[in-house]
């Protein structure tokens, strides 16, 4: 009889865990969203063979387990619970394994380093345990109200490593960061346990500052391997982690097209969505559904009002996962849009010769001279936003092939 396993947590509808476990083998992994009032009863009386536990129940789960692994005891929380044949429960902390591999992935050596950990929940205990185990010289836990908090964080700007264990910036609360990395002049590594979005605001700032960084997806995959081995009695090899991680990154990220008005973003976007079976969203189309033709909107309300509405649409649409999105030509004019687009996407800049840009129905493309001035204003912004630049061919199918080759789909 197949084992019944799953995940207990509070807000878990967008968890990647079912997808990850499906890549390990042919078995079912279920989600069990559980309120704080019902957690203890469900923990004790469910008929699962075992389960994972996530925010905010990792500490409470430890208190309810009959036995604990040495790591779970040392850390003070569990994320994997195994149901024994006699009905008792055993708690493990596979996050330790996941975080160690995450740190190793970017060559993060804690030895002799000052580590600042953002957040004081169950995950921060795991990070503290690993950092101590690997010889960190100082570990500072930053909480909202403790001795070390966000009001006096300037005392610790000499940190070598910063680890974010808070949910600040996590889907659906995209667009936020727990700290400004610019004040941490000595920081060499940033590890963000958030994995949705793929490039949180914290990760994007680290990249801009040239700081080695990684999101939490690799940790999630590696701890899931250890959990699966414990819960299912499997023998999944650690080296599976890279392939699973890469597959998830590709599947979960949006593919966003940017570029000049009339370069073919909507055409190529629709073709790619059809080719890959993804949903397609045109941000200009979304605006027109609510406000009518963009040309008429420009005449009626002006560009400034349009950019305000466009920003709201970008923030909403780009939060999602696995979608093909085409954007308006001027979307890169607002820095906030660039951040929102890049958070959870592979961004492709379609670059077409000015002479081939379609101008009909474009409110700002009045003539070729205007178009040229627009291009010189926007070209560097497109390149800043994009992960890849693709030259547009007269044949849309050829352009599509170039896109697919470029992003390795």
Secondary structure, DSSP 8 states (H G I E B T S, - for coil): ----EEEEESS-TT-SHHHHHHTT-S--EEEEE--TTTHHHHHHH---SEEEE-TT-HHHHHHH-SEE-HHHHHHT--SEEEE-TTS-EEEE-THHHHHHHHHHHTT---TT-EEEEE--SHHHHHHHHHHHHTT-SEEEEEBSSSSSBTTSGGGGTT-SEEEE-S-TT-TTS-S--SS-GGG-TT--EEEE---SSSS-HHHHHHHHTT-EEE-THHHHHHHHHHHHHHHH-----GGGHHHHHHHHHHHHSEEEEE-STTSSHHHHHHHHHHHHT--EEEHHHHHHHHH--HHHHHHHH-HHHHHHHHHHHHHHHTTSSS-EEE--TTGGGSHHHHHHHHHTEEEEEEE--GGG---TT-TT--SHHHHHHHHHHHHHHHHHH-SEEEE--SSHHHHHHHHHHHHT-
